[in-house]
Amino acid sequence: MCETHPKQLSNCHFFFSSFRTKHPLSMLKNILNMVLIAASKLILLIVFAQAVGAGKVLVFPHDGSHWVNMRILVEELHSRGHSISVIRASESWYIKEDSPYYRAITIDIAGGSEEEFFSLFVSRLVQIQRQGESAWTRFSLDMELKDQFSNMHRKVCEMVTHIFESEDLMQSIKNSKYDLVLTDPANGGGVVLAHYLNVPLVFNVRWTVHGEAHFAIAPSPLSYVPFPIGELSDKMTFIQRVRNLLVYVMRLHLYRQIVGPHYSALVHRYFGLDIDYFSLFQAADLWLMRVDFVFEFPRPTMPNVIYMGGFQCKPAKPLPQDLEEFVQSSGEHGVIIMSLGTLVGELPQDLADEIAAAFAQLPQKVIWRHTGERPATLGNNTLLVDWMPQNDLLGHPKTRVFVAHGGTNGILEAIYHGVPMLGLPLMFDQPDNMSRMKLKGVAKVVDIARLDRDVFGETLKEVLNEPSYRVNMQRLSRLHRDQPMKPLDRALFWIEFVMRHKGAAHLRTESYRMPWYSYHSVDVVVFLLAILLLILLSFIVVIRYVCCRTCYKTKVKDE
């Protein structure tokens, strides 16, 4: 370039001549200064670019295991330079007030601990199933669960009311000028708040307050789309289709009965009587769906539904030294890991004893997340832990089987790492989730009501020794991983897409604004039938007129 541009030639001549005339230390100092100036400019450029692209996100999460998913998105958004605020209750189960990743907005809402309720509920549920207690006892327990969920949604509405009625807090939220509300629609707080603030709404979702999310937004023909908790597949017999319809209708009625009164009252109070609370859910800009079609049955979907199933999965990291030594001590037999999720740290003592006895008879080593009393039948091959690095253990080459309750997080991690499963489903969507895995030939399921050491041990040996379970799961793993973009990257792209474009209305159907008879074209069918009937009646009248006219003429001639 010095040869072709005279001005640059002069600059180059001055640059090099300075090196010839100055002391070597001065030359080094000049070089360092130039490097520092260039580095400073580069850092400022990067910071400025991040600041320009950064947004403000208001998060209204759902507590418990749902927060595990939301926290991943929060941390990743923070790492990309976005400012995150998280609304939490003062009695929050999992969501901490202090975090380097977000600013907490704590709402003081009184009430009992949901964690204590669900722990007790699981214990009582297992007891009822195992002891074969009366249907009335089970029904009473289900009514307690219904009341607990109703109470949970009531508290959410109280939180939102507190926000709306607190002038200082509401003004602070408005002044923040959030670009987006990110929420889990398992509760409706974030939905109502986004509508009030008039900002784009993104869901981190599998369940809404009305059940499985697809049924809220996408066409869902019940002839081949099984409603979750029905434990059905997409290949249903006539009787199964009848069952699918009945389960759907009854559950829809139950969901409306539990959540409807609370959210309807809240929406009518602040937005008017003509607003249906569930239409606010259906108006969300984007649905980040926590499922994958290696798990979900094929079904219709919508353009604003983005699939990020397995977004929490990642390659395994090295285990802590003591855990690695225990795993390596298993030799060629490998390791079994067992965890029943966040709600179930311990099982009834007699059941824990049966499971421990079955484990003790196996040549494999076992790592079991168990926080209850030490089982009396525990073998030397079993390690009890309060917590385990589940993803890292599932990704370890010596892991042979994953014993799990059937939550979607654990299932997708098992799929990602190709580890077959033995399911001990307890409640909610867990039996349905595990039935899907069983249909795909990657898992066996044991009914907790008939579990003993022999049943559990024989089932576990089948999953360990029958190669098809691992082969099928590794096939699912290859399908799940074979994507052009990682699920987490896809989710982050679409969140930022909504922020950049102030929503995604072009992807959202307006069908939710239609009354049911218009959505299903009942009015069109009635109109066309009415026209057909009118034509038919007109034809009959003409025929009768012609016949009568003919008969009259014939009669006149005869006379």
Secondary structure as a PSIPRED ss2 file (coil, helix, strand):
# PSIPRED VFORMAT (PSIPRED V4.0)

   1 M C   1.000  0.000  0.000
   2 C C   1.000  0.000  0.000
   3 E C   1.000  0.000  0.000
   4 T C   1.000  0.000  0.000
   5 H C   1.000  0.000  0.000
   6 P H   0.000  1.000  0.000
   7 K H   0.000  1.000  0.000
   8 Q H   0.000  1.000  0.000
   9 L H   0.000  1.000  0.000
  10 S H   0.000  1.000  0.000
  11 N H   0.000  1.000  0.000
  12 C H   0.000  1.000  0.000
  13 H H   0.000  1.000  0.000
  14 F H   0.000  1.000  0.000
  15 F H   0.000  1.000  0.000
  16 F H   0.000  1.000  0.000
  17 S H   0.000  1.000  0.000
  18 S H   0.000  1.000  0.000
  19 F H   0.000  1.000  0.000
  20 R H   0.000  1.000  0.000
  21 T H   0.000  1.000  0.000
  22 K C   1.000  0.000  0.000
  23 H C   1.000  0.000  0.000
  24 P H   0.000  1.000  0.000
  25 L H   0.000  1.000  0.000
  26 S H   0.000  1.000  0.000
  27 M H   0.000  1.000  0.000
  28 L H   0.000  1.000  0.000
  29 K H   0.000  1.000  0.000
  30 N H   0.000  1.000  0.000
  31 I H   0.000  1.000  0.000
  32 L H   0.000  1.000  0.000
  33 N H   0.000  1.000  0.000
  34 M H   0.000  1.000  0.000
  35 V H   0.000  1.000  0.000
  36 L H   0.000  1.000  0.000
  37 I H   0.000  1.000  0.000
  38 A H   0.000  1.000  0.000
  39 A H   0.000  1.000  0.000
  40 S H   0.000  1.000  0.000
  41 K H   0.000  1.000  0.000
  42 L H   0.000  1.000  0.000
  43 I H   0.000  1.000  0.000
  44 L H   0.000  1.000  0.000
  45 L H   0.000  1.000  0.000
  46 I H   0.000  1.000  0.000
  47 V H   0.000  1.000  0.000
  48 F H   0.000  1.000  0.000
  49 A H   0.000  1.000  0.000
  50 Q H   0.000  1.000  0.000
  51 A H   0.000  1.000  0.000
  52 V H   0.000  1.000  0.000
  53 G H   0.000  1.000  0.000
  54 A C   1.000  0.000  0.000
  55 G C   1.000  0.000  0.000
  56 K E   0.000  0.000  1.000
  57 V E   0.000  0.000  1.000
  58 L E   0.000  0.000  1.000
  59 V E   0.000  0.000  1.000
  60 F E   0.000  0.000  1.000
  61 P C   1.000  0.000  0.000
  62 H C   1.000  0.000  0.000
  63 D C   1.000  0.000  0.000
  64 G C   1.000  0.000  0.000
  65 S H   0.000  1.000  0.000
  66 H H   0.000  1.000  0.000
  67 W H   0.000  1.000  0.000
  68 V H   0.000  1.000  0.000
  69 N H   0.000  1.000  0.000
  70 M H   0.000  1.000  0.000
  71 R H   0.000  1.000  0.000
  72 I H   0.000  1.000  0.000
  73 L H   0.000  1.000  0.000
  74 V H   0.000  1.000  0.000
  75 E H   0.000  1.000  0.000
  76 E H   0.000  1.000  0.000
  77 L H   0.000  1.000  0.000
  78 H H   0.000  1.000  0.000
  79 S H   0.000  1.000  0.000
  80 R C   1.000  0.000  0.000
  81 G C   1.000  0.000  0.000
  82 H C   1.000  0.000  0.000
  83 S E   0.000  0.000  1.000
  84 I E   0.000  0.000  1.000
  85 S E   0.000  0.000  1.000
  86 V E   0.000  0.000  1.000
  87 I E   0.000  0.000  1.000
  88 R E   0.000  0.000  1.000
  89 A E   0.000  0.000  1.000
  90 S C   1.000  0.000  0.000
  91 E C   1.000  0.000  0.000
  92 S C   1.000  0.000  0.000
  93 W C   1.000  0.000  0.000
  94 Y C   1.000  0.000  0.000
  95 I C   1.000  0.000  0.000
  96 K C   1.000  0.000  0.000
  97 E C   1.000  0.000  0.000
  98 D C   1.000  0.000  0.000
  99 S C   1.000  0.000  0.000
 100 P C   1.000  0.000  0.000
 101 Y C   1.000  0.000  0.000
 102 Y C   1.000  0.000  0.000
 103 R E   0.000  0.000  1.000
 104 A E   0.000  0.000  1.000
 105 I E   0.000  0.000  1.000
 106 T E   0.000  0.000  1.000
 107 I E   0.000  0.000  1.000
 108 D C   1.000  0.000  0.000
 109 I C   1.000  0.000  0.000
 110 A C   1.000  0.000  0.000
 111 G C   1.000  0.000  0.000
 112 G C   1.000  0.000  0.000
 113 S C   1.000  0.000  0.000
 114 E H   0.000  1.000  0.000
 115 E H   0.000  1.000  0.000
 116 E H   0.000  1.000  0.000
 117 F H   0.000  1.000  0.000
 118 F H   0.000  1.000  0.000
 119 S H   0.000  1.000  0.000
 120 L H   0.000  1.000  0.000
 121 F H   0.000  1.000  0.000
 122 V H   0.000  1.000  0.000
 123 S H   0.000  1.000  0.000
 124 R H   0.000  1.000  0.000
 125 L H   0.000  1.000  0.000
 126 V H   0.000  1.000  0.000
 127 Q H   0.000  1.000  0.000
 128 I H   0.000  1.000  0.000
 129 Q H   0.000  1.000  0.000
 130 R H   0.000  1.000  0.000
 131 Q H   0.000  1.000  0.000
 132 G C   1.000  0.000  0.000
 133 E C   1.000  0.000  0.000
 134 S C   1.000  0.000  0.000
 135 A H   0.000  1.000  0.000
 136 W H   0.000  1.000  0.000
 137 T H   0.000  1.000  0.000
 138 R H   0.000  1.000  0.000
 139 F H   0.000  1.000  0.000
 140 S H   0.000  1.000  0.000
 141 L H   0.000  1.000  0.000
 142 D H   0.000  1.000  0.000
 143 M H   0.000  1.000  0.000
 144 E H   0.000  1.000  0.000
 145 L H   0.000  1.000  0.000
 146 K H   0.000  1.000  0.000
 147 D H   0.000  1.000  0.000
 148 Q H   0.000  1.000  0.000
 149 F H   0.000  1.000  0.000
 150 S H   0.000  1.000  0.000
 151 N H   0.000  1.000  0.000
 152 M H   0.000  1.000  0.000
 153 H H   0.000  1.000  0.000
 154 R H   0.000  1.000  0.000
 155 K H   0.000  1.000  0.000
 156 V H   0.000  1.000  0.000
 157 C H   0.000  1.000  0.000
 158 E H   0.000  1.000  0.000
 159 M H   0.000  1.000  0.000
 160 V H   0.000  1.000  0.000
 161 T H   0.000  1.000  0.000
 162 H H   0.000  1.000  0.000
 163 I H   0.000  1.000  0.000
 164 F H   0.000  1.000  0.000
 165 E H   0.000  1.000  0.000
 166 S C   1.000  0.000  0.000
 167 E H   0.000  1.000  0.000
 168 D H   0.000  1.000  0.000
 169 L H   0.000  1.000  0.000
 170 M H   0.000  1.000  0.000
 171 Q H   0.000  1.000  0.000
 172 S H   0.000  1.000  0.000
 173 I H   0.000  1.000  0.000
 174 K H   0.000  1.000  0.000
 175 N H   0.000  1.000  0.000
 176 S C   1.000  0.000  0.000
 177 K C   1.000  0.000  0.000
 178 Y C   1.000  0.000  0.000
 179 D C   1.000  0.000  0.000
 180 L E   0.000  0.000  1.000
 181 V E   0.000  0.000  1.000
 182 L E   0.000  0.000  1.000
 183 T E   0.000  0.000  1.000
 184 D C   1.000  0.000  0.000
 185 P C   1.000  0.000  0.000
 186 A C   1.000  0.000  0.000
 187 N C   1.000  0.000  0.000
 188 G C   1.000  0.000  0.000
 189 G H   0.000  1.000  0.000
 190 G H   0.000  1.000  0.000
 191 V H   0.000  1.000  0.000
 192 V H   0.000  1.000  0.000
 193 L H   0.000  1.000  0.000
 194 A H   0.000  1.000  0.000
 195 H H   0.000  1.000  0.000
 196 Y H   0.000  1.000  0.000
 197 L H   0.000  1.000  0.000
 198 N C   1.000  0.000  0.000
 199 V C   1.000  0.000  0.000
 200 P C   1.000  0.000  0.000
 201 L E   0.000  0.000  1.000
 202 V E   0.000  0.000  1.000
 203 F E   0.000  0.000  1.000
 204 N E   0.000  0.000  1.000
 205 V E   0.000  0.000  1.000
 206 R C   1.000  0.000  0.000
 207 W E   0.000  0.000  1.000
 208 T E   0.000  0.000  1.000
 209 V C   1.000  0.000  0.000
 210 H C   1.000  0.000  0.000
 211 G E   0.000  0.000  1.000
 212 E E   0.000  0.000  1.000
 213 A C   1.000  0.000  0.000
 214 H H   0.000  1.000  0.000
 215 F H   0.000  1.000  0.000
 216 A H   0.000  1.000  0.000
 217 I H   0.000  1.000  0.000
 218 A C   1.000  0.000  0.000
 219 P C   1.000  0.000  0.000
 220 S C   1.000  0.000  0.000
 221 P C   1.000  0.000  0.000
 222 L C   1.000  0.000  0.000
 223 S C   1.000  0.000  0.000
 224 Y C   1.000  0.000  0.000
 225 V C   1.000  0.000  0.000
 226 P C   1.000  0.000  0.000
 227 F C   1.000  0.000  0.000
 228 P C   1.000  0.000  0.000
 229 I C   1.000  0.000  0.000
 230 G C   1.000  0.000  0.000
 231 E C   1.000  0.000  0.000
 232 L C   1.000  0.000  0.000
 233 S C   1.000  0.000  0.000
 234 D C   1.000  0.000  0.000
 235 K C   1.000  0.000  0.000
 236 M C   1.000  0.000  0.000
 237 T C   1.000  0.000  0.000
 238 F H   0.000  1.000  0.000
 239 I H   0.000  1.000  0.000
 240 Q H   0.000  1.000  0.000
 241 R H   0.000  1.000  0.000
 242 V H   0.000  1.000  0.000
 243 R H   0.000  1.000  0.000
 244 N H   0.000  1.000  0.000
 245 L H   0.000  1.000  0.000
 246 L H   0.000  1.000  0.000
 247 V H   0.000  1.000  0.000
 248 Y H   0.000  1.000  0.000
 249 V H   0.000  1.000  0.000
 250 M H   0.000  1.000  0.000
 251 R H   0.000  1.000  0.000
 252 L H   0.000  1.000  0.000
 253 H H   0.000  1.000  0.000
 254 L H   0.000  1.000  0.000
 255 Y H   0.000  1.000  0.000
 256 R H   0.000  1.000  0.000
 257 Q H   0.000  1.000  0.000
 258 I H   0.000  1.000  0.000
 259 V H   0.000  1.000  0.000
 260 G H   0.000  1.000  0.000
 261 P H   0.000  1.000  0.000
 262 H H   0.000  1.000  0.000
 263 Y H   0.000  1.000  0.000
 264 S H   0.000  1.000  0.000
 265 A H   0.000  1.000  0.000
 266 L H   0.000  1.000  0.000
 267 V H   0.000  1.000  0.000
 268 H H   0.000  1.000  0.000
 269 R H   0.000  1.000  0.000
 270 Y H   0.000  1.000  0.000
 271 F H   0.000  1.000  0.000
 272 G C   1.000  0.000  0.000
 273 L C   1.000  0.000  0.000
 274 D C   1.000  0.000  0.000
 275 I C   1.000  0.000  0.000
 276 D C   1.000  0.000  0.000
 277 Y H   0.000  1.000  0.000
 278 F H   0.000  1.000  0.000
 279 S H   0.000  1.000  0.000
 280 L H   0.000  1.000  0.000
 281 F H   0.000  1.000  0.000
 282 Q H   0.000  1.000  0.000
 283 A C   1.000  0.000  0.000
 284 A C   1.000  0.000  0.000
 285 D C   1.000  0.000  0.000
 286 L E   0.000  0.000  1.000
 287 W E   0.000  0.000  1.000
 288 L E   0.000  0.000  1.000
 289 M E   0.000  0.000  1.000
 290 R C   1.000  0.000  0.000
 291 V C   1.000  0.000  0.000
 292 D C   1.000  0.000  0.000
 293 F C   1.000  0.000  0.000
 294 V C   1.000  0.000  0.000
 295 F C   1.000  0.000  0.000
 296 E C   1.000  0.000  0.000
 297 F C   1.000  0.000  0.000
 298 P C   1.000  0.000  0.000
 299 R C   1.000  0.000  0.000
 300 P C   1.000  0.000  0.000
 301 T C   1.000  0.000  0.000
 302 M C   1.000  0.000  0.000
 303 P C   1.000  0.000  0.000
 304 N C   1.000  0.000  0.000
 305 V E   0.000  0.000  1.000
 306 I E   0.000  0.000  1.000
 307 Y E   0.000  0.000  1.000
 308 M C   1.000  0.000  0.000
 309 G C   1.000  0.000  0.000
 310 G C   1.000  0.000  0.000
 311 F C   1.000  0.000  0.000
 312 Q C   1.000  0.000  0.000
 313 C C   1.000  0.000  0.000
 314 K C   1.000  0.000  0.000
 315 P C   1.000  0.000  0.000
 316 A C   1.000  0.000  0.000
 317 K C   1.000  0.000  0.000
 318 P C   1.000  0.000  0.000
 319 L C   1.000  0.000  0.000
 320 P C   1.000  0.000  0.000
 321 Q H   0.000  1.000  0.000
 322 D H   0.000  1.000  0.000
 323 L H   0.000  1.000  0.000
 324 E H   0.000  1.000  0.000
 325 E H   0.000  1.000  0.000
 326 F H   0.000  1.000  0.000
 327 V H   0.000  1.000  0.000
 328 Q H   0.000  1.000  0.000
 329 S C   1.000  0.000  0.000
 330 S C   1.000  0.000  0.000
 331 G H   0.000  1.000  0.000
 332 E H   0.000  1.000  0.000
 333 H H   0.000  1.000  0.000
 334 G C   1.000  0.000  0.000
 335 V E   0.000  0.000  1.000
 336 I E   0.000  0.000  1.000
 337 I E   0.000  0.000  1.000
 338 M E   0.000  0.000  1.000
 339 S E   0.000  0.000  1.000
 340 L E   0.000  0.000  1.000
 341 G C   1.000  0.000  0.000
 342 T C   1.000  0.000  0.000
 343 L C   1.000  0.000  0.000
 344 V E   0.000  0.000  1.000
 345 G C   1.000  0.000  0.000
 346 E C   1.000  0.000  0.000
 347 L C   1.000  0.000  0.000
 348 P C   1.000  0.000  0.000
 349 Q H   0.000  1.000  0.000
 350 D H   0.000  1.000  0.000
 351 L H   0.000  1.000  0.000
 352 A H   0.000  1.000  0.000
 353 D H   0.000  1.000  0.000
 354 E H   0.000  1.000  0.000
 355 I H   0.000  1.000  0.000
 356 A H   0.000  1.000  0.000
 357 A H   0.000  1.000  0.000
 358 A H   0.000  1.000  0.000
 359 F H   0.000  1.000  0.000
 360 A H   0.000  1.000  0.000
 361 Q C   1.000  0.000  0.000
 362 L C   1.000  0.000  0.000
 363 P C   1.000  0.000  0.000
 364 Q C   1.000  0.000  0.000
 365 K E   0.000  0.000  1.000
 366 V E   0.000  0.000  1.000
 367 I E   0.000  0.000  1.000
 368 W E   0.000  0.000  1.000
 369 R E   0.000  0.000  1.000
 370 H C   1.000  0.000  0.000
 371 T C   1.000  0.000  0.000
 372 G C   1.000  0.000  0.000
 373 E C   1.000  0.000  0.000
 374 R C   1.000  0.000  0.000
 375 P C   1.000  0.000  0.000
 376 A C   1.000  0.000  0.000
 377 T C   1.000  0.000  0.000
 378 L C   1.000  0.000  0.000
 379 G C   1.000  0.000  0.000
 380 N C   1.000  0.000  0.000
 381 N C   1.000  0.000  0.000
 382 T E   0.000  0.000  1.000
 383 L E   0.000  0.000  1.000
 384 L E   0.000  0.000  1.000
 385 V E   0.000  0.000  1.000
 386 D C   1.000  0.000  0.000
 387 W C   1.000  0.000  0.000
 388 M C   1.000  0.000  0.000
 389 P C   1.000  0.000  0.000
 390 Q H   0.000  1.000  0.000
 391 N H   0.000  1.000  0.000
 392 D H   0.000  1.000  0.000
 393 L H   0.000  1.000  0.000
 394 L H   0.000  1.000  0.000
 395 G C   1.000  0.000  0.000
 396 H C   1.000  0.000  0.000
 397 P C   1.000  0.000  0.000
 398 K C   1.000  0.000  0.000
 399 T E   0.000  0.000  1.000
 400 R E   0.000  0.000  1.000
 401 V E   0.000  0.000  1.000
 402 F E   0.000  0.000  1.000
 403 V E   0.000  0.000  1.000
 404 A E   0.000  0.000  1.000
 405 H C   1.000  0.000  0.000
 406 G C   1.000  0.000  0.000
 407 G C   1.000  0.000  0.000
 408 T H   0.000  1.000  0.000
 409 N H   0.000  1.000  0.000
 410 G H   0.000  1.000  0.000
 411 I H   0.000  1.000  0.000
 412 L H   0.000  1.000  0.000
 413 E H   0.000  1.000  0.000
 414 A H   0.000  1.000  0.000
 415 I H   0.000  1.000  0.000
 416 Y H   0.000  1.000  0.000
 417 H H   0.000  1.000  0.000
 418 G C   1.000  0.000  0.000
 419 V C   1.000  0.000  0.000
 420 P C   1.000  0.000  0.000
 421 M E   0.000  0.000  1.000
 422 L E   0.000  0.000  1.000
 423 G E   0.000  0.000  1.000
 424 L C   1.000  0.000  0.000
 425 P C   1.000  0.000  0.000
 426 L C   1.000  0.000  0.000
 427 M C   1.000  0.000  0.000
 428 F C   1.000  0.000  0.000
 429 D C   1.000  0.000  0.000
 430 Q H   0.000  1.000  0.000
 431 P H   0.000  1.000  0.000
 432 D H   0.000  1.000  0.000
 433 N H   0.000  1.000  0.000
 434 M H   0.000  1.000  0.000
 435 S H   0.000  1.000  0.000
 436 R H   0.000  1.000  0.000
 437 M H   0.000  1.000  0.000
 438 K H   0.000  1.000  0.000
 439 L H   0.000  1.000  0.000
 440 K C   1.000  0.000  0.000
 441 G C   1.000  0.000  0.000
 442 V C   1.000  0.000  0.000
 443 A E   0.000  0.000  1.000
 444 K E   0.000  0.000  1.000
 445 V E   0.000  0.000  1.000
 446 V C   1.000  0.000  0.000
 447 D C   1.000  0.000  0.000
 448 I H   0.000  1.000  0.000
 449 A H   0.000  1.000  0.000
 450 R H   0.000  1.000  0.000
 451 L C   1.000  0.000  0.000
 452 D C   1.000  0.000  0.000
 453 R H   0.000  1.000  0.000
 454 D H   0.000  1.000  0.000
 455 V H   0.000  1.000  0.000
 456 F H   0.000  1.000  0.000
 457 G H   0.000  1.000  0.000
 458 E H   0.000  1.000  0.000
 459 T H   0.000  1.000  0.000
 460 L H   0.000  1.000  0.000
 461 K H   0.000  1.000  0.000
 462 E H   0.000  1.000  0.000
 463 V H   0.000  1.000  0.000
 464 L H   0.000  1.000  0.000
 465 N H   0.000  1.000  0.000
 466 E C   1.000  0.000  0.000
 467 P H   0.000  1.000  0.000
 468 S H   0.000  1.000  0.000
 469 Y H   0.000  1.000  0.000
 470 R H   0.000  1.000  0.000
 471 V H   0.000  1.000  0.000
 472 N H   0.000  1.000  0.000
 473 M H   0.000  1.000  0.000
 474 Q H   0.000  1.000  0.000
 475 R H   0.000  1.000  0.000
 476 L H   0.000  1.000  0.000
 477 S H   0.000  1.000  0.000
 478 R H   0.000  1.000  0.000
 479 L H   0.000  1.000  0.000
 480 H H   0.000  1.000  0.000
 481 R H   0.000  1.000  0.000
 482 D C   1.000  0.000  0.000
 483 Q C   1.000  0.000  0.000
 484 P C   1.000  0.000  0.000
 485 M C   1.000  0.000  0.000
 486 K C   1.000  0.000  0.000
 487 P H   0.000  1.000  0.000
 488 L H   0.000  1.000  0.000
 489 D H   0.000  1.000  0.000
 490 R H   0.000  1.000  0.000
 491 A H   0.000  1.000  0.000
 492 L H   0.000  1.000  0.000
 493 F H   0.000  1.000  0.000
 494 W H   0.000  1.000  0.000
 495 I H   0.000  1.000  0.000
 496 E H   0.000  1.000  0.000
 497 F H   0.000  1.000  0.000
 498 V H   0.000  1.000  0.000
 499 M H   0.000  1.000  0.000
 500 R H   0.000  1.000  0.000
 501 H C   1.000  0.000  0.000
 502 K C   1.000  0.000  0.000
 503 G C   1.000  0.000  0.000
 504 A C   1.000  0.000  0.000
 505 A H   0.000  1.000  0.000
 506 H H   0.000  1.000  0.000
 507 L H   0.000  1.000  0.000
 508 R C   1.000  0.000  0.000
 509 T C   1.000  0.000  0.000
 510 E C   1.000  0.000  0.000
 511 S H   0.000  1.000  0.000
 512 Y H   0.000  1.000  0.000
 513 R H   0.000  1.000  0.000
 514 M C   1.000  0.000  0.000
 515 P C   1.000  0.000  0.000
 516 W H   0.000  1.000  0.000
 517 Y H   0.000  1.000  0.000
 518 S H   0.000  1.000  0.000
 519 Y H   0.000  1.000  0.000
 520 H C   1.000  0.000  0.000
 521 S C   1.000  0.000  0.000
 522 V H   0.000  1.000  0.000
 523 D H   0.000  1.000  0.000
 524 V H   0.000  1.000  0.000
 525 V H   0.000  1.000  0.000
 526 V H   0.000  1.000  0.000
 527 F H   0.000  1.000  0.000
 528 L H   0.000  1.000  0.000
 529 L H   0.000  1.000  0.000
 530 A H   0.000  1.000  0.000
 531 I H   0.000  1.000  0.000
 532 L H   0.000  1.000  0.000
 533 L H   0.000  1.000  0.000
 534 L H   0.000  1.000  0.000
 535 I H   0.000  1.000  0.000
 536 L H   0.000  1.000  0.000
 537 L H   0.000  1.000  0.000
 538 S H   0.000  1.000  0.000
 539 F H   0.000  1.000  0.000
 540 I H   0.000  1.000  0.000
 541 V H   0.000  1.000  0.000
 542 V H   0.000  1.000  0.000
 543 I H   0.000  1.000  0.000
 544 R H   0.000  1.000  0.000
 545 Y H   0.000  1.000  0.000
 546 V H   0.000  1.000  0.000
 547 C H   0.000  1.000  0.000
 548 C H   0.000  1.000  0.000
 549 R H   0.000  1.000  0.000
 550 T H   0.000  1.000  0.000
 551 C H   0.000  1.000  0.000
 552 Y H   0.000  1.000  0.000
 553 K H   0.000  1.000  0.000
 554 T H   0.000  1.000  0.000
 555 K H   0.000  1.000  0.000
 556 V H   0.000  1.000  0.000
 557 K H   0.000  1.000  0.000
 558 D H   0.000  1.000  0.000
 559 E C   1.000  0.000  0.000
